[in-house]
Amino acid sequence: MGLSTHGVVSWDIGGSVLASGPLAQVPVSSGLVGESGSKPPPSGAPPALRYEPEVLKETGAAAPAADDFVLLIEDNRGDVYLILWALEIHKLPLRVDVVADGEEAQQYIQRLDADPTLPCPRMVLVDLNLPKKSGHEVLEWLRNSARCRDIPAVVCTTSNAPADREKASSLGAVHYFHKASSYREFLKIGEVMKEVLNMKTETNGAP
């Protein structure tokens, strides 16, 4: 469950707190925020919930760099839980920014374009069936962004329609993940994210 106290939200799955971060301007109706009176983000900060990985506490690893995070665009809080859990299982020490609808995702990208001092995410994970604006619209916005156009995007959706796959590919999605009804299969999204992040590292010429 999600518990919010003094502007901090913690997610507890199976009795273990997975992550926490400052509350921000995410609609209460999305189910991601338990209180309407949450503190606004600092001036200039992208409108998102930020989660710190529990794996850092378990391993004693150093906190990730400011730009070592991914953007998750997802309105289903159950799916958010599972994706965060997949990151923990696959030991990916990344922070996660979560926005709950397509319109907020576009605003997030706009802020990054407007302020070059804000770090860009290493990867974007987007659902297609979003409130306000679709995942396809978000992908199109991303590809037209001055700073974010080259960020790898992964689609994570319940749709398995060939038309959706083709459109996502034409908009530059590097992987299309069909949300499985099986819990075990869904958690394979962690493997996909690891592969995409490794691919980006190799493309950039890092060791």
Secondary structure, DSSP 8 states (H G I E B T S, - for coil): -EEEETTEEEEEETTEEEEEEE--S--GGGTS-S-TT-----TT--SSEEE--THHHHHT-----TT-EEEEE---HHHHHHHHHHHHHTT---EEEEE-SHHHHHHHHHHHHH-TTS---SEEEE-SS-SSS-HHHHHHHHHT-TTTTTS-EEEEES---HHHHHHHHHTTEEEEEE--SSHHHHTTHHHHHHHHHHHHHHHTT--
